[in-house]
Amino acid sequence: MSKPWARLFEVPWVYRIWQAPFQEQKLAPVLRHNDLSNVRRVLDVGCGPGTNAPHFRGKDYLGLDINPEYVRQARARHGMRFEVADVTRWEVRDEPFDFILVNSFFHHVGDEDSDRILSHLATLLTADGCIHVLDLVLPERASPARLLAKMDRGEHPRPLERWRTLFGMRFDVEHFEPYDLDVAGVALWKMVYFRGRPTERARS
């Protein structure tokens, strides 16, 4: 069931203000475990209003989002390549990317669509490329983090091991790291960072 208040976050400035305190915390595992200076071509799936784009200035970058207002503001703010696309239905056709980033997207998408999207993204990577996924974990036990995950506008936060299974259907696991988004040392959201390369079957 959709949450009526979730429409507020479709307004770019509301989304940016909400994300600002956690933006760098979210990306911290990616920045810690990867040298972005070596990245050549970036596909940013569900890019929002360009939240991740500053980390990829000077790269061959493509950001995709379904919200035209997000894309309009991202273009105006960052002067990079952004396109409106519903990646649950439209298959990306472009030159291969060595860095695919999917930041907080799959908890908005059911298992069948998630697997289909992951399957397609696996075919868009260069031979040395990786996918990098950050997403919302649904804790097993009652906690503030579980309550907030349940309240999130995304309808599909998943337990940690369910994320591992979903990613592992199309990608070999290179890195799988649970981490927290916190305020004053209190974990408000549980997250996971996944990095992987396509399985041989997924590449074909």
C-alpha positions as CSV (number, residue, x, y, z in Angstrom):
1,M,0.0,0.0,0.0
2,S,1.4,3.4,-1.0
3,K,1.9,6.0,1.7
4,P,0.2,9.3,0.9
5,W,3.0,11.4,2.5
6,A,5.6,9.7,0.2
7,R,4.6,12.1,-2.6
8,L,6.3,14.9,-0.7
9,F,9.7,13.3,-1.6
10,E,8.9,13.6,-5.3
11,V,9.6,17.3,-4.9
12,P,13.4,17.7,-5.5
13,W,14.2,20.2,-2.7
14,V,12.3,18.2,-0.1
15,Y,14.2,15.1,-1.2
16,R,17.6,16.9,-1.0
17,I,16.9,18.3,2.4
18,W,15.8,14.9,3.7
19,Q,18.9,13.2,2.3
20,A,21.5,15.8,3.1
21,P,22.4,14.6,6.7
22,F,22.9,11.0,5.4
23,Q,24.2,11.5,1.9
24,E,27.9,10.9,2.7
25,Q,27.1,8.2,5.3
26,K,25.3,6.3,2.6
27,L,28.1,6.4,0.2
28,A,30.9,5.8,2.8
29,P,31.4,2.1,2.1
30,V,31.7,2.8,-1.7
31,L,34.3,5.5,-1.1
32,R,36.2,3.5,1.4
33,H,36.5,0.3,-0.7
34,N,36.9,1.8,-4.2
35,D,39.3,4.2,-5.9
36,L,36.9,6.4,-7.9
37,S,39.9,8.1,-9.7
38,N,40.1,4.9,-11.8
39,V,36.5,4.9,-12.9
40,R,35.8,5.6,-16.5
41,R,32.1,5.2,-17.4
42,V,29.3,5.5,-14.7
43,L,25.7,4.4,-14.8
44,D,23.8,5.8,-11.8
45,V,20.4,4.0,-11.6
46,G,17.7,5.8,-9.7
47,C,19.9,8.9,-9.5
48,G,17.3,11.2,-7.9
49,P,18.2,14.9,-8.3
50,G,21.8,14.1,-8.8
51,T,22.7,13.1,-5.2
52,N,25.7,11.0,-6.2
53,A,26.8,13.0,-9.2
54,P,29.5,15.2,-7.5
55,H,31.6,12.2,-6.8
56,F,31.8,11.5,-10.6
57,R,32.7,14.8,-12.1
58,G,35.0,14.4,-15.0
59,K,33.8,10.9,-15.7
60,D,31.6,9.7,-18.6
61,Y,28.4,9.7,-16.4
62,L,24.8,8.8,-17.1
63,G,22.1,9.2,-14.4
64,L,18.7,7.7,-14.8
65,D,15.5,8.5,-12.9
66,I,11.8,8.2,-13.5
67,N,11.0,11.6,-12.0
68,P,11.3,14.4,-14.7
69,E,11.6,17.1,-12.0
70,Y,14.6,15.2,-10.4
71,V,16.2,15.0,-13.8
72,R,15.5,18.6,-14.7
73,Q,17.1,19.9,-11.5
74,A,20.0,17.4,-11.7
75,R,20.9,18.8,-15.2
76,A,20.6,22.3,-14.0
77,R,22.7,21.8,-10.8
78,H,25.4,19.5,-12.2
79,G,25.7,20.0,-15.9
80,M,26.1,16.3,-16.5
81,R,24.1,13.7,-18.5
82,F,20.8,12.8,-17.0
83,E,17.8,11.0,-18.6
84,V,14.2,10.3,-17.6
85,A,13.7,6.5,-17.6
86,D,11.6,3.9,-15.9
87,V,14.2,1.2,-15.6
88,T,11.6,-1.4,-14.4
89,R,10.3,-1.3,-18.0
90,W,12.9,0.2,-20.3
91,E,16.2,-1.5,-21.0
92,V,19.2,0.7,-21.0
93,R,21.1,0.6,-24.3
94,D,24.5,2.2,-24.2
95,E,28.2,1.5,-24.4
96,P,29.3,-0.7,-21.4
97,F,30.0,0.8,-18.0
98,D,32.8,-0.1,-15.6
99,F,30.9,1.3,-12.6
100,I,27.2,0.8,-12.1
101,L,25.8,2.5,-9.0
102,V,22.3,1.6,-7.6
103,N,21.7,3.7,-4.5
104,S,18.6,3.0,-2.5
105,F,16.5,1.9,-5.5
106,F,15.7,-1.8,-5.1
107,H,13.7,-1.5,-1.9
108,H,11.1,0.3,-4.1
109,V,10.9,-2.7,-6.5
110,G,9.5,-6.2,-6.0
111,D,11.6,-9.4,-6.4
112,E,10.6,-10.2,-10.0
113,D,11.4,-6.7,-11.3
114,S,14.6,-6.5,-9.2
115,D,15.9,-9.7,-10.7
116,R,15.0,-8.7,-14.2
117,I,16.8,-5.3,-13.8
118,L,19.8,-6.9,-12.2
119,S,19.9,-9.4,-15.1
120,H,20.0,-6.6,-17.6
121,L,22.5,-4.5,-15.7
122,A,24.9,-7.5,-15.7
123,T,25.0,-7.2,-19.5
124,L,26.0,-3.5,-19.4
125,L,29.3,-4.0,-17.5
126,T,32.7,-4.0,-19.1
127,A,34.9,-7.0,-18.5
128,D,36.5,-5.3,-15.5
129,G,33.4,-3.6,-14.3
130,C,31.4,-4.0,-11.1
131,I,27.9,-3.2,-9.8
132,H,27.7,-1.3,-6.6
133,V,24.4,-1.5,-4.7
134,L,23.4,0.4,-1.5
135,D,20.0,-0.5,0.0
136,L,17.8,-0.6,3.0
137,V,17.8,-3.6,5.3
138,L,14.7,-4.7,7.2
139,P,16.0,-5.9,10.6
140,E,14.6,-9.1,12.0
141,R,14.0,-7.8,15.5
142,A,11.9,-4.9,16.8
143,S,14.0,-1.7,16.8
144,P,13.9,1.9,15.6
145,A,15.6,0.8,12.5
146,R,12.9,-1.8,11.8
147,L,10.2,0.7,12.4
148,L,11.7,3.2,10.1
149,A,12.3,0.6,7.4
150,K,8.6,-0.3,7.6
151,M,7.6,3.3,7.4
152,D,9.9,4.0,4.3
153,R,8.1,5.0,1.1
154,G,9.8,1.9,-0.5
155,E,7.6,-1.1,-0.1
156,H,10.3,-3.7,-0.4
157,P,13.1,-3.4,2.3
158,R,14.5,-6.9,2.8
159,P,16.3,-8.8,5.5
160,L,20.0,-8.9,5.1
161,E,20.2,-12.5,3.8
162,R,17.4,-11.9,1.4
163,W,19.5,-9.1,-0.2
164,R,22.5,-11.5,-0.4
165,T,20.4,-14.1,-2.2
166,L,18.9,-11.6,-4.6
167,F,22.2,-10.1,-5.6
168,G,23.8,-13.6,-5.8
169,M,21.4,-14.8,-8.5
170,R,23.1,-12.6,-11.1
171,F,26.4,-11.5,-9.5
172,D,29.4,-13.1,-7.8
173,V,29.9,-11.4,-4.4
174,E,33.1,-9.4,-4.1
175,H,32.0,-7.4,-1.1
176,F,28.9,-7.5,1.2
177,E,28.9,-5.1,4.1
178,P,26.1,-4.2,6.5
179,Y,26.4,-0.8,8.0
180,D,24.3,1.8,9.9
181,L,23.0,5.3,9.1
182,D,23.0,7.0,12.5
183,V,22.4,10.2,14.3
184,A,24.3,10.9,17.5
185,G,25.4,7.3,17.6
186,V,21.9,5.9,17.3
187,A,21.3,3.6,14.3
188,L,18.2,4.8,12.6
189,W,18.6,2.8,9.4
190,K,20.3,-0.5,8.6
191,M,21.9,-0.6,5.2
192,V,23.9,-3.0,3.1
193,Y,26.7,-2.3,0.5
194,F,27.1,-4.9,-2.2
195,R,29.8,-5.0,-4.9
196,G,29.8,-7.8,-7.5
197,R,30.8,-9.0,-11.0
198,P,28.3,-10.8,-13.2
199,T,28.3,-14.6,-13.1
200,E,29.3,-16.2,-16.4
201,R,25.6,-17.2,-16.9
202,A,24.5,-13.6,-16.4
203,R,27.0,-12.2,-18.9
204,S,25.6,-14.4,-21.7
